Amino acid sequence: MLLNACINSRASRFLTLTNIFICVGGITKGYVYPRIIESRSNEGYLELIINENINLNLEKASPFADTFHVIYENEGANFVEERNADSLSGEIYKDTKQQAALLISRENGLRVRGVIQGNLMIDHDDEAVVKNGLVRHYLNFRKSTARKEYHDDVSASNLCFFLIWLLKRTGDFHKNFGERNKAPLNERWLYNSGLKRATVETTLVLGHKYFSQFKKSNHSQVVSVIDYIAVFMALVNAVFEEFDRSIVNVQLSVVSVLLLK
């Protein structure tokens, strides 16, 4: 499956650091010092406090296949790299109820990067001094991508076509749903008990405008892109988990990433 991912024209950073501190509807926008209050790493769970308003119950996420490929061009030559989850800059976690997807690293202090509540971005301040194991982060609202610039990629109609295609790819859910509604209650239970989760192997194609916004050195540029995609796809899967599972019960698994220059 090809998913043309032009996500944000400023994708090299999750946010821009400022010294502004604002409170909107109980959600603070400004500097925060995330900390882990409970870790069950063997089980893949973390409880993370962002600030007094945001407390996340996280579990490990796997937006990539166990082994995936990154295909890109460098100085006229094409490269195909085989990677796994260990090649990320941290571990991917999600909180489905809070629509959160985070890349978390515990090297040189706790460092968090990603999305919370669907429209809040968090990133660590690279210039901040680590104090008592805490690293300063900035919480900011996601900036809307210019619709005009990426109209062909993010229009609502294209998104609808993608979801319709996805439904057809993973089974005729609508037909089964209609049959369940007509069936007696005891038969509906049998229908529901037989529904299985579908995993769709996904290839992401990233256009030049998107890819060029990341760091310029080839190695760090690819790493930054893959980290960003991991968070994005974990968030997509978290959103899918909120669907009515009698209609949609699907997760995406990235098997390859094609970077166009």
C-alpha positions in Angstrom: 0.0 0.0 0.0 1.3 3.4 -0.9 0.5 6.3 1.5 1.8 9.6 0.3 2.9 11.3 3.5 3.4 15.0 3.3 2.7 15.8 6.9 4.2 19.1 7.9 6.3 21.7 6.0 8.4 22.2 9.1 8.9 18.5 9.9 12.5 19.0 10.9 11.3 20.1 14.3 8.2 19.1 16.2 7.9 22.7 17.5 9.6 26.0 17.8 11.0 26.8 21.3 9.8 30.1 22.8 9.6 31.6 26.3 5.9 32.0 26.1 3.8 30.3 28.8 0.0 30.2 28.2 -2.8 28.3 29.8 -5.7 27.3 27.5 -8.7 25.3 28.7 -6.6 23.7 31.5 -3.9 22.6 29.1 -0.6 24.4 29.6 1.5 25.6 26.7 5.1 26.2 27.7 8.1 24.5 29.4 7.5 21.2 31.1 9.7 18.6 32.9 8.3 15.1 32.1 9.0 12.3 34.6 8.3 8.6 34.9 6.4 7.7 38.1 6.0 4.0 37.3 7.9 1.8 34.9 7.1 -1.8 34.0 9.5 -1.9 31.1 9.5 -5.7 31.0 5.7 -5.6 30.3 6.0 -2.6 28.0 4.1 -0.1 30.3 5.1 3.4 31.5 3.2 6.0 33.6 4.4 9.4 32.5 3.6 12.8 34.0 4.0 15.7 31.6 2.6 18.4 33.9 -0.2 18.7 36.5 -2.8 18.5 33.7 -1.4 15.6 31.7 -0.8 12.1 33.0 -0.2 9.3 30.4 -0.6 5.6 30.8 1.7 4.4 28.0 2.2 1.0 26.4 4.8 0.1 23.8 3.8 0.5 20.2 5.1 -1.2 17.1 4.3 0.9 14.0 7.1 -0.8 12.0 7.5 -4.4 11.0 10.2 -6.4 12.9 12.5 -5.7 9.9 11.8 -2.9 7.4 13.6 -1.2 4.5 14.5 2.4 3.9 15.2 3.3 0.3 16.8 6.6 -0.6 19.2 8.3 -3.0 22.6 9.8 -2.2 24.9 11.4 -4.8 23.1 9.7 -7.7 23.2 6.2 -6.2 20.2 4.3 -4.7 20.6 2.8 -1.2 18.5 0.2 0.4 19.0 -0.2 4.2 17.5 -2.9 6.3 16.5 -1.7 9.8 14.6 -2.7 12.9 13.1 -1.0 15.9 16.5 -0.7 17.6 17.6 1.8 14.8 15.2 4.4 16.3 16.5 7.1 18.6 14.3 5.8 21.4 11.3 3.5 22.1 7.8 4.2 20.7 4.9 4.4 23.2 1.2 5.2 22.9 -1.8 6.1 25.0 -4.8 5.4 22.9 -7.3 7.2 25.2 -5.2 10.3 25.2 -4.4 10.1 21.5 -0.7 10.2 22.4 2.3 8.7 20.5 5.8 9.4 21.8 9.4 8.6 21.1 11.0 8.2 24.5 14.8 8.0 25.2 16.4 7.7 28.7 19.9 8.4 27.6 21.3 11.5 29.4 18.0 12.1 31.1 14.4 11.4 30.0 13.8 12.8 26.6 10.3 12.8 25.0 9.2 13.8 21.5 5.8 13.4 19.9 2.1 14.1 20.0 -0.4 14.3 23.0 -4.2 14.6 22.8 -4.0 14.8 19.0 -2.9 18.4 18.7 -0.2 19.0 21.3 3.4 18.6 20.4 6.2 17.9 22.9 9.9 18.0 22.2 13.0 18.2 24.4 15.2 21.3 24.5 18.6 20.3 23.2 20.2 23.4 24.7 18.8 22.8 28.2 21.1 21.6 31.1 19.9 18.3 32.7 19.1 18.9 36.4 18.4 16.0 38.7 17.7 13.7 35.7 15.0 16.1 34.4 15.2 17.6 30.9 13.3 20.7 30.0 10.7 20.2 27.2 8.4 22.5 25.4 4.7 21.8 25.0 3.0 23.6 22.0 0.0 23.3 19.9 0.5 21.8 16.5 0.6 24.2 13.6 -1.8 23.6 10.8 -0.2 22.6 7.5 -1.0 25.1 4.7 -3.9 23.4 2.9 -2.9 25.2 -0.3 0.6 23.8 -0.3 -0.3 20.2 0.2 -3.8 20.2 -1.1 -3.4 17.1 -3.2 -2.0 15.1 -0.3 -4.1 16.0 2.7 -7.5 16.8 1.2 -10.5 15.3 3.0 -11.6 13.5 -0.2 -8.3 11.8 -0.6 -8.4 10.7 3.0 -11.9 9.3 2.6 -10.7 7.4 -0.5 -7.8 6.0 1.4 -10.0 4.8 4.3 -12.5 3.2 1.8 -9.7 1.4 0.0 -8.4 0.3 3.4 -11.8 -1.1 4.3 -12.0 -3.1 1.1 -8.4 -4.3 1.5 -9.1 -5.7 4.9 -12.5 -7.2 4.3 -16.1 -6.3 3.6 -16.8 -4.9 7.1 -19.9 -3.0 6.0 -21.6 -6.1 4.7 -20.7 -8.1 7.8 -22.0 -5.3 10.0 -25.3 -5.2 8.2 -25.7 -9.0 8.5 -25.0 -8.8 12.2 -27.6 -6.1 12.8 -30.3 -8.4 11.1 -29.2 -11.4 13.1 -30.8 -12.4 16.4 -28.8 -11.3 19.5 -27.2 -14.8 20.1 -26.1 -14.9 16.5 -24.6 -11.4 16.6 -22.4 -12.6 19.4 -21.0 -15.3 17.1 -20.3 -12.8 14.4 -18.5 -10.5 16.8 -16.4 -13.3 18.4 -15.2 -14.4 14.9 -13.8 -10.9 13.9 -10.0 -10.8 13.8 -7.7 -7.9 13.7 -6.1 -7.3 10.3 -2.6 -6.0 9.9 -1.9 -4.1 6.7 1.7 -4.0 5.5 2.4 -0.5 4.4 4.9 1.3 2.2 5.3 5.0 2.8 6.4 7.3 0.0 7.8 10.7 1.2 8.0 13.5 -1.4 10.9 15.9 -1.8 9.1 18.8 -0.1 8.6 16.8 3.0 11.9 15.0 3.1 14.0 18.1 2.4 12.8 19.8 5.6 14.8 17.4 7.8 18.4 17.8 8.8 20.7 18.0 5.8 23.4 15.4 6.4 22.2 12.2 4.8 22.6 9.9 7.9 21.0 12.3 10.4 18.3 13.2 7.8 17.2 9.6 7.4 17.3 9.0 11.2 15.1 12.1 11.8 12.6 11.1 9.1 12.3 7.5 10.5 11.8 8.8 14.0 9.1 11.2 12.9 7.3 8.5 10.8 7.4 6.1 13.8 5.5 8.6 16.0 3.1 9.5 13.2 2.2 5.9 12.4 1.9 5.0 16.1 -0.7 7.9 16.3 -2.5 6.6 13.2 -2.8 3.1 14.8 -3.9 4.6 18.1 -6.7 6.4 16.2 -7.7 3.2 14.4 -8.0 1.5 17.8 -10.7 4.1 18.7 -12.9 2.9 15.8 -15.9 0.6 16.3 -14.1 -2.7 16.1 -17.2 -4.4 14.7 -16.6 -2.2 11.6 -12.8 -1.5 11.6 -10.3 -3.6 13.4 -7.0 -2.8 11.6 -3.4 -1.8 12.4 -0.8 -0.6 9.9 2.7 -2.1 9.9 5.4 -0.2 7.9 7.5 -2.6 5.9 9.3 0.0 3.7 9.9 3.7 3.4 10.8 5.3 0.1 12.4 8.8 0.4 12.3 10.9 -2.8 14.8 13.7 -3.5 
